Amino acid sequence: EAGVVQSPRYKIIEKKQPVAFWCNPISGHNTLYWYLQNLGQGPELLIRYENEEAVDDSQLPKDRFSAERLKGVDSTLKIQPAELGDSAVYLCASSGRGTNTGELFFGEGSRLTVL
Amino acid sequence: GEDVEQSLFLSVREGDSSVINCTYTDSSSTYLYWYKQEPGAGLQLLTYIFSNMDMKQDQRLTVLLNKKDKHLSLRIADTQTGDSAIYFCAETTRRNRLAFGKGNQVVVIP
């Protein structure tokens, strides 16, 4: 069974440029998460989807970040415009029905470097 | 609060036991978790413990929970080179989120 797939693995852009990350969760997982992981820190939740509905997006900086999960499967996280402080790893995770809140399956992450 | 605290670095010889500690603040957490992150990879759930338990053993892993002190530990027996990674403890919060600590890097010396 395929795990959570993220792309691109690495992205280097100049500040003020836009960037987008894509995530394909494990088949059948209705809950999808985007986390931000700064260097030397644990992941912090940006947004959580239940199917196509964003049920927890209070930590998403909405002035420059946006996310969508139109058909309740794949998701895209966008930053426009990117700032130097956005350099981090963006992790996508998914979980299935019937699991407890913390049983998440993570992708390998998308490492963003903003110059 | 949702702060989870961990110490930063542990060096251990292959074959010895490792103990990683964590303190958490949300006493309402139903479950507490240990995740492992190898270099360049995402996080992998190792084990978890239900909040009404004191101990859980899973092969080489032993989780101890002290609810009074809000202290969680992970003991890895017979540590192997493949155990070199960053270990995160995490708790579910009142807002139904998973809150992670800063992680503890374990380096296994052959």
Boltz contact constraints between the chains, C-beta under 6 A:
constraints:
  - contact:
      token1: [A, 41]
      token2: [B, 102]
      max_distance: 6.0
  - contact:
      token1: [A, 42]
      token2: [B, 88]
      max_distance: 6.0
  - contact:
      token1: [A, 42]
      token2: [B, 100]
      max_distance: 6.0
  - contact:
      token1: [A, 42]
      token2: [B, 101]
      max_distance: 6.0
  - contact:
      token1: [A, 42]
      token2: [B, 102]
      max_distance: 6.0
  - contact:
      token1: [A, 42]
      token2: [B, 103]
      max_distance: 6.0
  - contact:
      token1: [A, 43]
      token2: [B, 100]
      max_distance: 6.0
  - contact:
      token1: [A, 45]
      token2: [B, 97]
      max_distance: 6.0
  - contact:
      token1: [A, 91]
      token2: [B, 42]
      max_distance: 6.0
  - contact:
      token1: [A, 100]
      token2: [B, 31]
      max_distance: 6.0
  - contact:
      token1: [A, 101]
      token2: [B, 92]
      max_distance: 6.0
  - contact:
      token1: [A, 101]
      token2: [B, 96]
      max_distance: 6.0
  - contact:
      token1: [A, 102]
      token2: [B, 31]
      max_distance: 6.0
  - contact:
      token1: [A, 102]
      token2: [B, 33]
      max_distance: 6.0
  - contact:
      token1: [A, 102]
      token2: [B, 90]
      max_distance: 6.0
  - contact:
      token1: [A, 102]
      token2: [B, 92]
      max_distance: 6.0
  - contact:
      token1: [A, 102]
      token2: [B, 98]
      max_distance: 6.0
  - contact:
      token1: [A, 106]
      token2: [B, 42]
      max_distance: 6.0
  - contact:
      token1: [A, 106]
      token2: [B, 43]
      max_distance: 6.0
  - contact:
      token1: [A, 107]
      token2: [B, 42]
      max_distance: 6.0
  - contact:
      token1: [A, 108]
      token2: [B, 41]
      max_distance: 6.0
  - contact:
      token1: [A, 108]
      token2: [B, 42]
      max_distance: 6.0
  - contact:
      token1: [A, 109]
      token2: [B, 42]
      max_distance: 6.0
